[in-house]
Amino acid sequence: MTDAFQAAQRAAGVIAAKHRGDLAGAEALLASFPDEASRTRGFCLLAELSLSLVTSQTGQSMDELVQELTLLMESIPGTA
């Protein structure tokens, strides 16, 4: 398994820990990345894989999905 996929698995673990309320576990996983570049690559790959999964399930193009996500993020209070 490549370093990028291992980093993506670790990123998925961070998100899973946060969603089950294990903030200490999420922080520990974040701290376990060897460096910022690895963390960034992991979360980017996880996002790309997640978006690809959604496009395959919905039939939307990646451009349509990204546009929809952008609009959704703009509507979240405190993010603009």
C-alpha positions, -999 to +999 in steps of 0.1 A: +000+000+000+013+034-009+020+062+016-008+082+001-033+055+006-021+049+042-024+087+048-060+086+033-069+057+057-055+077+086-076+107+075-107+086+073-099+074+108-097+110+120-132+117+106-146+085+120-132+092+154-147+127+154-181+114+144-182+089+172-172+116+197-137+104+202-120+138+200-088+126+218-085+097+193-090+121+164-063+144+177-040+115+183-045+103+147-039+138+134-007+140+154+005+107+140+009+120+105+047+123+098+044+158+084+020+184+071+025+174+035+015+138+043-016+150+061-026+172+032-021+144+006-041+120+028-071+143+032-069+153-005-070+117-016-098+109+008-118+138-006-112+127-042-122+091-034-153+103-015-164+126-043-158+098-069-180+075-048-208+101-048-205+107-085-208+070-092-239+067-070-257+099-082-246+100-119-235+136-114-203+148-131-175+158-109-179+194-120-216+193-110-209+178-077-181+203-069-203+232-079-231+218-056-206+214-027-193+249-032-228+264-030-235+243+001-203+255+018-211+291+010-244+287+028-229+275+060-229+304+086-195+317+095-177+303+064-181+332+041 
